[in-house]
Structures are given as C-alpha cells and as structure tokens.
C-alpha cells in the first residue's frame, strides 16, 4: 500500500505526507504537480480519512477524472468514487442543489450556458428598447460576469462608481438595469448561469451560517489545484470552507499565472502566507520534462519578475541544445523557416509530426503557418480553436466575397443576407428559397426581381431586400475596378461587418477584429506576390487559392500524428518535444494592450515562461523584422523578452545588431544587451539600437547593398527579397520591362518574379 511513496522524490514525498495544517505547494513547470496532489489524497485515504471528508477542486473535468483514476488504482474504485472531487462549478452546483431552498431556488434548477445567457440578455435589451449595437449581448454579459466574479450583486453594482463610469464611457450606462432584470428573470425561471454557481454559493455561506458550518464540518481536508488561477469569488469560498480545520493544501505556480483576463488573481497564491501564517511551504523544483538548457533559460526569464515566490527549478536531464532564435525578414519567411526546421528535425532525429507545436500570442497568427504547412503537405491541427478559415468572421467575409463574384451561390447568400442584422428574418429567407425552387431560378434572380414577386413580401421587406441587392451589385461593379485587397476592404466596410466587429473591445471581439485584419493582410500579400509573378490578381483568383488551400484532405479525424498549432494560453499544462514560439516582437508579444503597466508586463513575461517550458527537447523562438498590418508591411522590433534570456542558453541565426531593453520603469533590472539578426527597424523613443561591426562578409543579413538596377542581375547571383528572404538566381528570361527572374529562395523555394516589381537586393 505504501509503494506509491517510493515513486516520489524527497520534495514530493514531503508535500504528500505532511497533511496537517495549511500547506502551499509551489510546483515548477514539469515538476510532477498532479502526481503530488493525487498521491496526497491517496495518502489521506490510506491513513483512514473517510473519502467524503476530502474536498478536491480542479479547473477541468479531465484533470479531476485522471486524478480520480490514479487514486482508484491505489485505494480502489469504491473508495475513490466517494471523494468530493471535481471542478469548482460541479462541486458548488452539488452543494447548491442540496441547499437550494435556503436561497429560494428549486433543487431542480437548470444551468444556462453562454448561448442561453446571451439570448436572455438580447431579449432584455429588446424589451428595454435599447440600441442592440451598443448593448451587444456578449459585451453586456462580460460586464455582468466580471461583476459576479467580484461578488458585486445588482444592488451593489449601481453604487460602484468605477463600474458605472466605465459603462457610461462605453455608452452602456444601463448595464446595471440589464443585470438587475437578468438576475430577476433567472430567479423567476429557476436557473443559474456558470457565474451564479459561485456567486450563489457565496451568498449561501454569507446568509446561512448553519449551511456554512455544515460543510466546514464535512470537509476536514480541502485541496485546490492551479490555485494561481482562482478568482476572488472562488478564493472567498475556499477560505470559508477551510476555516474550521485549517487543513488546506493549495498547489500551483505563480510563475504560470496567465489568466487575469478571466478574473484570476495572482495575489491569491502570493498572499497565502498572510492568510495562513502557520503555513508550510513545499517547493517542487525538479523539472522532469525539459533539458537543463531549457530549464535554465526559463529561470533566467522569470527571474526578471518582481512579484513571485522564489524557487530554483533544475533539471537532471541532458544538457540539450541551446534555444535557437530565428530572425526572419518577414512574417511570410518566418512561416517557411519554422516549417523547414520541422522538416530537418524530422529527418535528423526521426520525430513524429505530433512531436512539434507552434505557439503564438494571438489566434490570427495561425494563418501564415497553416498555409506554409499546407504547401509543405504536412498534417496539422488547431488546438482549442477553429482553423483560421473556419472561424465565423472569416467565413462571413469570404461569403460576401463569394456572392460578389458569383451571386447565384445560394448558401453564401443565406449566410450573409441578414448579417450584420438588417431586418431580413428567417421567414423571409424561407420564402425566397421557396420562390426560387418553385420558379426554377436562383435565389439571386428572385431577389433581383423582388418587385415583381406579387404579394409574397410587403413593401417594408421589399425595401430591405432591394437594399441588399443594391449593395451586392455595387460590390460586383467594383470587382472590375479595384484590386482584391481594396475590394474586400470595401466589402468589409460597406457591408457593416467592420462596424459590427468594432462595437466593443471585449477579448472575443478583439480576436475577431485581428482575424479579419489578418485575412486582409493575406489578400494584400497575395496581390503583391501575383503582381511580381505576373499572374492574375483578382478576387476570384484569391478565392480559388483559398478553396484549394483549405480543401479537406483524406486524413482520419482521429489521427493524432499532426503538428499542433495553438495559442500560448491554450498550451498551459501540455508538453511537446519541440516547441516553436513565434512572432516574439514588441507590440505583439508583449501585447500592446499590456505594456502600459508593470502588472501587464509581468503577466506577459509569465506567458513567455509558460511557452518556453512546454518544450522537452528543443525550444525555438522566432520574430519577423516586417509584418503585414492593415494591408501594409510594417517594421517590427524583437521582443524585450528575447533579450532577457541569458546569453549562454541561446544561439542566433544571421548577423547581428545590439538592442537595449525598453527604457521604462517596467524594464527588467540589469537588463542585458542582446544581439539580433539585423532588421530594417526605425529607432523609437525608449529604444537604443547600435549596429555591431562583426566583419561579416558581404552577402549576409545586415550587410546587403542597396537595391541594384535590374539590368545588373545575373544568373548565379545571391539576392534578397523583402518577403521571401535570401536566394540564388537560377535564370533570367525576357526583356525589360517584362523580364522575369527565377529565384531559388533558401526558405521559400523556387519563385518566378517580375523584375520591375521584385526589388531584389544583390548580396553577392
């Protein structure tokens, strides 16, 4: 029965067997956190503690299920099933069902998901005759959710001057009234949403001391996983439940606290010692996942944060390779560099596709890597999200494009005829479909002749449908005059999509805005590439390329041997043999939305730490010196975080310039200067750039000559292109001004370019 203790190192064993009193287990990345929490529970059970006296709270059902299975293998399934183990929401729903009558709810209350909640908010907005463009359900629900997680009820919301001022500033001054009606309707209907499960548990324990005492008596031991991710509402419940016995054990890592946008409070774990002065501290510092180099590099990153519980994470694995830092000329080249590196590693070390992960700061960054993987015929999967071209906002905009090119595309018409909302309801669409079927015409033909449709539609509906036809006809006329980029920008604007997406700055909407802008960037890149190659640049050509690019292959959906693409937030808790952290540039990572506060920068640094520590064998970091933003190529600066990794743990590609850290009160102390591949960057206030003379031979990055006349180009020359990077001219055909060069680029493959547009630089 005691054999499980033999599987633990000294620190892990200490955390498992010392079960009395408050305990804080700080678990570094890859240090066996789940094993310790699991074995601590198993140890309590083997010591005779009844399972129903143990409360174990997790953040995911998967974590709870896996822990319970491990415990069952030690103490038996009959014992394990009686544990109070599960997610916060599942455990508190169970308590609320038992005690529902105390707070006026039926024990059979139902639980709303996000879609239900949004629908109710939408109904209330309509009932109050408010502008649904200003009071968007998602934005309003976000405000309500944030209030509940801070334990702010409708009655106290209206007294909260800060919240009220924020609502007034965003032209949503009646959120408090919507919140009041929302709660009243939920109560009347006998329903709770996810946040209510926490809020109402707090209300239950606040207003009914006998209920609180009941559960304080039941739960002799309280354990919490991922404590750094708890919000204020969860924190208060945990604190109350542990008051009587004080046998509370929380497990987590302040260095991996990355969910403040969801309401998580890092202070909960940092201040544990203040809440429980007689606590015991256990540090799990041996990393079993990563090489010594990766662990030491990660330590040098997180050491720059001031708010942390100090620990010395170490690894006894192999020393391993240094962290490779790639300096790409452009975001396009960055995609090719990463995919080519994956190819090389697979050939040299026999890695499987599933051994690779590409991690990015924002979802919109996936597009370039998806396209590069497709062109390389590599299987991939998007983790925790949809493929770029499957996201709703992208499919909506592409549907407009399809109707513009081909108005008889009925499915595309159905998708966008009432998006954004223009008062064309489901009944009208069904009548249009019926009329088209009865007449043998397309839906577009019916729409064009809507004034001759008799009494099928009233005057108001005909006006709306004619307006839609006029808009699409205008787009179609523009397709013969505008470039694909300008046309789609016009479509996104005139259709109302951009206005719809920019109604609020909620995290969800910001992500959608970024995705639409990334699609426009892709169209601009397509136009420039086709122009240089002398090909067709119309919208129809772009849609054809996208259709071929995203056509479903024949792989089985359950085939897990694929390269993984995911945001860094989604990667927490996972591990891969090879990890690529991409787009590590100022303004992108750290995000522009965080750089105005020390707290924001420290969370971004923790996010960078999480990214690097996902790697087992190899961690690779890349940044682009130019990136498409708003349809134009913009200069980028490498992230300050790259400069925070100690020199001995990294190696760079390309020639180098020196860059000092941003000069601000939020900079890491004793920031080392760092060399990067040369970049066409413009110095900005707060940044010091200094060119390094490294006697590099002509022909390397940072030593290129100015653009040479196209007449001087010869086969065999080494040249550089702003997007495709470095390459060698294979041949030159034709006469100026229509001469073309065939160039074999190191990372982008063979391209044929029109010289008058290519702007090639001669390197040697």
N, C-alpha and C positions, 0 to 999 in steps of 0.2 A: 504493500500500500504506500510505502514511503519512497518508492523508486523514482517518482516524478521529481523529487527534490534533487536527485542526483543528476538531473538533466540541466540544472541551473548553475550559473557561475556564482561567485561569492556575493556580489552585489544583488543579483536577482533573488538569491535564496534569502538574504536578509530582508528584502522587501516582502517576500512571501510569508515568512514565519512570524514576523513581528506584527501581530494583528490587533493589539490593544492600543487604544487611543488614536488621535489624529495622525495621519501619515500622508506625506506628499512624495510621490514617486515621480521624479523628473527623468523622463526616458528619452535619451537622444535618438536621432534617426537610426533605424535598423538595430536597435538595442534589445529587442525582444519584449516590448511593452505588453503586447497581447498575451504572450506566454505568462508573464508575471501576474497580470490581472486574473487570468484563468486559473493559474495554479494557486494563487492566494485564496480564491473562492473554494477550490477543491480542498485546500489545506484546512480551511474552516470546517468544511463538511466532514473531513476525516477526523477532526478533533471533537466531533459530536454536536456542532452547531446545527440546529434544525434548518433545512433549506428555506422555509418560509420566513426565517428571521434575517435573511440576507437580501438586500436590495442592490442590484447592479444595473446601472444606467449607461446606455450606449447611444451613439448617434445614428447608427444604421441597423436595420434588421439583420443584414448579413453578418455584421460583427457579433451581434447577440447570438445568432444561430450557430456560428462557428465556435464561439466560446462555450456555449451550452453543450455542443457535441464533444468538445475536448473534455469538459468536466464529466460528462456522462461516461466517457471511456475510462475515467479514473474511479468514479464513485458509483457508477451505474445510472441508467436512464431514469429509473423510478425516483431516485433522489433528485437528480438534476431538474426534472420537469417541475418540481415544486418551488424552484427558485423564483423570486420576483426579479426576473431579468428581461430586459428589453429596452426599446428606445424610450426617451423621455415621454413622447406623446402616447405611446402604447401603455406605459405604466400608469400615467396620470389619467388616461381615459378609463382604465380599470378602476382606479380609486374613485373617480367621479361617478361612475356607474353605481358603485356601492353607496355613495353618499349623495346622489343627485337630489333627493328630496330636500336635503338641508338647504340647497341654494335654489330651490324652486323648479328644477328640471325633472322630467321623467327619466327613469333609469334606462329607458329605451331611446334616449336622444340619438339623433343621427349627426354625422360629421360631414361638413362641407369640404370639398376640395377647392382648389384655387378657381376652377372654372365656375363652380356653384357660387362662390363668393363674388366673383366678378359680375356674374349675371344678376345677383341681388343688388349690387351697387349700381349697376346700369339701370335697373328698374327704379331705384330710389332717385337717381339723377333725373330720370324721365318724369317721375311723379312730382318732383320739385320744380320741374320746368327749367332746369339749368342747362347751360351750354355743354353738350357732351364732348365738345372738342377741348374745352378747358378742364372739365371734370371727367377725364378719361378713367374708366374703371381700374385699370392697372395702377395708375398713379395714385388714385384715391385709396385703393386697397393697401398700397405700400405705406401710406401715411398711417392708416389705421393699424396695420401690423406693427409698425415701429412703436406706436403708442402703447399697444398691448404688451409688447416685449419689455417696455419700460414701466409697466404696471400703471399706465395712465388710462383711467376709465373716461367715458364721455363727460361725466360731471367735472372731472379734474382737467380734462383737455381744454375746455373753454377758459379755464383760469390760468392756463400755461401761456404766458405772454410770448415766449420764444416760439412755440409751435404756431400760435395764432399769427404772429408776424411773418413766419415762413410761408404759411398758407396765403396770407394776403399778398406777399411778394410774388407768389406764383399764380396769382389770380384764381385761387381756390379757397377763398375766405370762409366758405360754408362747409368745409370738410367736417368740422365738429358736429354740424347738424346731420350730415350724412352718417357719420359714425353713430350718433345717437339713434337714428332711425334704423340703422343696420343692426345694432345690438337689440333694439326693441323687437324687430322682426325675427331675429334669430331666436330670441327668448320665446316669443309667441309661437314660433314653429317648432320649438323643442329641438333646436340644432345648435351645434358649436362648430367653429372652424378650427384649424390647427392651433392658432394662437390662443383661442379660447381655452383649449385644454390646459395650457399653462396659466393663463390669467385666472380662470375659474378655480384651479387648484389653489392658487394663492389666496383668492377670496374665501374659499372654503376654510383654509387654515387660519386666516385672519379673523373671520367672523364666527367660527365654530371651534372653540378651544378643545372641546371634547373629541372632535374628529382628529385634530392635530395630535392630541395625546394618544389616541388610539393607534395611529401609525407610528408615532415615536416609540411606543411600547413594542409594536410588532417588529420594527426594523432595528435589530440590535447592531447590525453592521450595514454601513452604506458605502458603496463603491461607485466611482464615476470615471468613465473612460473619456479621453480627449477633453479634459477639464478646461483647457485653454480656449475651447470653442463654445463654452457656455455663455448665455446672455444673462442679463440682470434677473429676469423672471425665473430662470432655472436656478440661478445662484441662490435666490431667496428661499426657494422650496427646499433645496438641498440643505441649506444652513438650518432651517427649521426642523427638518426630519432628523438631523444628526445631533440636535441639542441635548437630548437626554443621555444617550450612551457615549457620545463623542467618539465612537469607533468609525470614523470616516476616513476613507482612503481615496484620494484622487490621483489619477495617473494622467500625465500629459507632458507636453514640451512647449514651453513658452516660445522657443525659437521657431515653432511651427504654427504660431497663431496668425492666421491669414484671412479670417472671415469677419472682420469688423463690419463689412458692408451688409452682413446678415444680422448684425447686432451683437456679435461675440465681443466679450470684454476680456482683454488680456489681463486686466487688473485682478480678475478673479483668481488666477493662479499666482500672480506676483504677490498678492496680498494675503495668501493663505496663512502665512506665518503670523500675520496680525490678527486674523480671525481665530487662530488656534495657537496661542503662544507656546503651549507644551507639545507642539507637533514634532514628529520625527521626519527627517529628510533622508530619502534614499535616492541616490543618483545611479542610473543605468548608463554607463559611459562607454561600454564596449560596443562598437558597431560591427555587426556580423555580416553586413550587406556589402559594403564598399571596400575598395582598395585603400591602403594607407594614404596615398596621394589625394584621393577624392575627399576622404575624411578631413585631412589636414587643411586642404583648400577650403572646405566648407567652414571649418573652425575659424580660419582667417577672415572669412566673410562676416560671420555672425558676431565676431568679436567687436565689430565696429558699432554695434547697438549698445546704447546706454541702459535701456530698460530690459534687464534679463537676469535670470538666475544662472550664475556662472557654473560651468561644468567643463570638464576636459574629455571630450569624446575622443576615443582612439580606436584603432583597428589593428588586429594581428594578422590580417590577410596579407597578400602580396603587396609590395610597394606600388606596383602598377604603373601605367603610363601617365604622363603629365596631361593636364587638361589642355586640349587643343583649342586655340582661338582662331577662327577664320574671319578674315577681313574681306568682305565681298564688295565689289564695285557697286552693285545694285541689289535690290530685293530679288530680282529675277535670277541673278547669278547666285545669290545665297541659296535659292532653291536647288539649283543644279549642283552646287558644291556639296550640300548635305546629302543629296541622293547619290552622287558619285562616291562620297565617302562610305555610304552604306554598302554600295556595290563592292568597294575594295575590302571592307572589313568582312563581308560575307565570303569573299574569295580566299582571303588570307587566314581566317580563323573559323570558317565553317559555321558561322552564326546563322540562325533561322531568322526569317522576317520578324517573327514575334519578339525577337531579342532587341528590337530597335523602337525607340519612342522619340517623337519630335514634339517638344513642348513650347508653347507660345503664350504670350501675355493676353492676347485678345483673340476671339474666335475668327475675326476677319482675316487673320494671318494665314489661315489654313489653305486658302485658295491657291497660292503660289506653290505650296508643297504638294497639294493634291494634283495639280497639273503636271508638275515635274515627275511625280510618282507614276501617273498615268502614262506619260510619254516614255517612261523607262519600263513600262509593263510590270510594275511592282504592285502587289496586292496591299491594300491599306484599309484601315477602319478609323472612323471618327469616334472617339470615346467620349461619352457624356454629352453628345450633341449630334446634330444632323450634318451630313455632308454640306459643304458650302452652298452648292447649287440646289440643295433640297430645303434650305431654310425658307420660311414663308415669305419674307420680304423679298428674297431673291426670285423665288418662283412668281410672285406677284408682278415684279417689274419685268421679268422675262415674258410673262403672259401678255403684258401690254406690248412688248416688242413683237411677239408672235402675231397679235391681232393687227398691228401696224403693217407688218409685212404680208400677212395672209388673213384678211378679215373673215374668211369662211371657217377659221379654226374655232369651232363651236365651244370646245372645252375651255379654251383660253378666254373666250368672251364670257362664259359663265363665271369664270374665276374673278374677272375684274369689272364686270358691268356694275356692280354695286360696291366696289372697293376703290378708293375710300367711299364711305356711305354717301349715296346721292339719291336716296329715296326710291330705289328700284328693288322692290321686295321679292321674296321667293315666289309668291303667286304670279307676279308679272313675268318672272323668268320662266315659270312653268307654262304660262300661256304662250310665250314666244316659242318655246320648244314645241308645243302642240301645234301652233300655226305653221311652223317650219315643216314639221312632219306631215301635216295634212296637205300642204301645198307642194311638197317635194322640193322646197327651196332651202337654202341655208338660213340659219338664224340671222345672219348679216343682211341677207336680201329682205327678210321680213322687217328688220329694223329700218333699212333704207326706205321701204315703202310703208312705214308705220301710219302715215296719214291716210292711207287707203285701206286700213285694216277694219273699216266699219266701226261697229260698236264694241269691238274687242277690248279697247282701252279708252279710259276717259281722257279729257283734254289735259289734265294735270300730268297724267302718266305719259301721254304722247310727248309733252313738252320735255320731260326728263329724258326720254329715250332719244328724241331728236338732238338734245344737247350732247348725249353720249356719242351719237353718230357723228355730229359735227366735230367733236374733239378727236375721234379716231381718224376721220377724214383729213383733219389738219395735220396729224402726225404722219399720215401716209404721204401727203403732199410734201412734207418736209424731208421725207426719206430720199427724195431725188435731189435735194439741195444741200443737206447737211452731212457732215461726217458721222460715223456711227456714234462716236463719243458725244458730239453736240446734240445729235438726235435723241439719244437715250437720256441725256441730261434734261432736255426739253420735255421728254415724256414724263420723267420722274417729277418734274416741277409742275407742269400744267395738269397732270392727272390728279394732283393733290397728295400724292404719296409722300413727298418730302415734308410738306406741311404736317401731315398726319404723324410722321415719324419724329418730327421736332417739337411736338406739343409739350413734351416734358423730358426731363433728364434722369429718369429712373434708370437703374443699371440695365434693365432689359431693353429699354428704348435706345440707350446709348449704344448697346451692342448691335441693334438693328441698323442704326444710322451708320455705324462703322462698316457693316456688311454691305449696305447699298453703295457706300463710297468706294469700297474695295472692288465691287463689281464695275463701277465706272472707271476705276484705275485699270482694271483688266481690259476694258474696251479700248481705253486710250493706248495701252501697251500694244494691243492687237493692231490698232490702226497704224501706229508708228512702225511696227515690225513689218506689216504688209506693205506699207509705203516704201520702206527701204528695200524690200524684196521685189518690188514692182508688181505686187499682187492686188487683188480686189479688196477694197476696204469697207464695203457696205455692211449695213446691219445684217442683211441676210447671210453674209459670209461669216460674221461673228456667231450668229445663232447656229449655223451649221457646225462650226468648230466646237461650240459648247455641247451641242447634241451628240457629236461623236465622242467628245471627251467624257461625258457623263453617262454614256450608254451602259446599261447593266451588263456586266460580264457573266460568265457561266459558273463563277465560284459559288460553292455552298455557303449559305449564311452562317452556318455553324463552324466554318473553317477559321480557326483562331490564328493560323500562321500568317499574320499580316503585320505590316508596320503600323504602329499606333500613333495617331495624331490627337493631341488633347491640349486644353489649357493647363497651365501650371496648377491652378486651383483644383482642377479635376484629378490631378496626378497624386495628390496627397494620399499617403497610405499605400501607394503602389511602388513597384521597383522593376527595373529593366537592366539588362546587361549593358546596353549602350543608349545613352541619352543625349539628345541634341537640344540645347536651349537656344532658341533662335530669336532674332530681332532684338538683341540686347543693346538698345540705343536710348539715349536721353529722350524723354518725352513719350517713349513707348514702354520702356522698362528701365527706370521707374516711369510710371504713367504721369502724364502732365497733370492729371487730376489729383495727384498725391504730393507733388513736390513743394507745396506751399506750407507744409507743416512737418515738424520733426517726427511726429507720430506717424504721419503718412509715409515718410521715407523709411522709417524703421520697419513698418509692415511690408513695404516693397522689398526691403532687404531680407526680411524673413521669407518672403515668397521666393526670392532668388536662392536662398539657402535650401528651401524645400526642393526647388528644381534640381540643383546640383546633387543633392543627397538621394535622388531617385536612382542614380546610376550605380551599378555594381562594378563593372569593368572599366568603362570609358565614359567620360563626360566631355562633351564638345560644346563650345559656345561660339555663336556667330553673330555678326552685325553687318549691316549694309551701310555703305557710305552715301548712297542715294536711294530714296524710296518714293514711290508714287503716292502723292497725297493730293486729293482734289483735282485729279487729272493732270498734274504736273510733277516732274521729277524734282524732289526737294533734297537738299543736303542733310545728312544725319551725323550725329556725333556718337561715338561709342559710349555706352553707359558708364557712369561712375563706378558701378558695381564690379566691372571687369578690373578696374584699377585697384580694387580693394582685395583682390586675391594675391597672396604673397608670391613674389616672382619665382620662387623655387618650384612652384607647383604648376606652372603654365608654360606653354610654348606657343609661338605665334607663326602665322604664315604671312609671307610678304615682307617688304621693307617697312620701316617703322618711323613714326613721329612720336614725340613725347607730349603727353597731355596731363595737365594737373587736374586735380579734383575740382568740382564746382566750389567757388569761394563763397560760402554762405555759412550761417550759424548752424545749418543742418548737415554740414560735411562731416565725414568721419574724422576723428582726431588722428594726427600723424599719418595723414593720407599719403601713401607712396605715389611717386610719379610712375607712369606706366607707358610703355611703348606699344604703339599700334601700327598696323599697316597704314600707309599714307592715305589720306582721304581728302577730297576736294571740299573741305569744310571752311566755313566762314567764322572767324573768331567772334564770340559774343561776350557781352559783359559777364564777368564771373568765371570765364574760362581762359586758361593760358595755353597757347599752342606754341610749340617750339620744334622746328624741323631738326632732325638728327642727321648729321652727316655720317653715314656708315660706310662710305666708299663703295656703295653698291654699284655694280656695273650697269651701264646704260641698258635699258630693256626691262628693268624690274619696276614694280609698282612704286610710285613716288619719284621716279627718275625719268618719266616719259617726256618726250619732246613735244613741242606744240604741234597742233594739227598741221599736217603737211598737205600740200596740194595733191589732189587725187592723181595727177599725172605722174607723180614720183613713185607711186606704189608699184611694186614688182612682186611676182610670184616668189615665195620663199621668205618674204619679209615677215617679221613678228610685229603684230599690231595689237591695239587695244580698242575695244568698243565700250561705250558707257554702260550698256546693259549686259552684253554677252561676255565681257571681260577680255582676257588675253587669248590670242590665237595666231595661227600662221596662214598666210595667203596661199591657197592652192593654185588658183588660176584667176586671170582677169579676161573677161570677154566683152566684145563690143567696143564702140567708140563713145567718147564723151559727147553729149551729157548723159547718154543712156548706158554707159559702161557698168558692168556688174562684176563684183569680186566674189569668188567662192572662198570662204574662210573656214578653217577647222579650228573652232574655239576649244580651249582646254576643258572648260566645264559645260559648255552649251552645245557642243557638237558642230556639225557642218551647217553653215548658213550661207545663202546667196543674197548679197546686199547690193542695192543701187548705190554707187559711189557718191553721187551728188547729195544723198541724204545720210550716208553712213557715218560721216565724221570720224573716220578711223585715225588713230594716232600711231605713228611709226615708232616702234620700240627698238628695232634692230634688224 
